[in-house]
Amino acid sequence: MSHANCQSCGMPIESGKYCQYCSDSDGNLHGFDETVERMTQFWRSQDQSLSADAARAKTLAHMASMPAWKGHPKLRGDA
């Protein structure tokens, strides 16, 4: 059985492009802003010492390295 990683967050998955947290029930990627919010909440749940701003910065840096978000205008500073 081959494993892959979610192209949005990097979580290990068995098939498809996106994990259950980054996609809807049809496998479509959630929007940028929703994904930022979900990942920011995840980082804060993992480390309660992170401020909202620090968790958001960590999220944006991580997303910039992921295939689903590479070149996104909001990560390039265009929007």
Secondary structure as GFF3:
##gff-version 3
##sequence-region A 1 79
A	DSSP	beta_strand	4	5	.	.	.	ID=ss1
A	DSSP	beta_strand	12	13	.	.	.	ID=ss2
A	DSSP	alpha_helix	32	46	.	.	.	ID=ss3
A	DSSP	alpha_helix	52	64	.	.	.	ID=ss4
A	DSSP	alpha_helix	73	76	.	.	.	ID=ss5
###
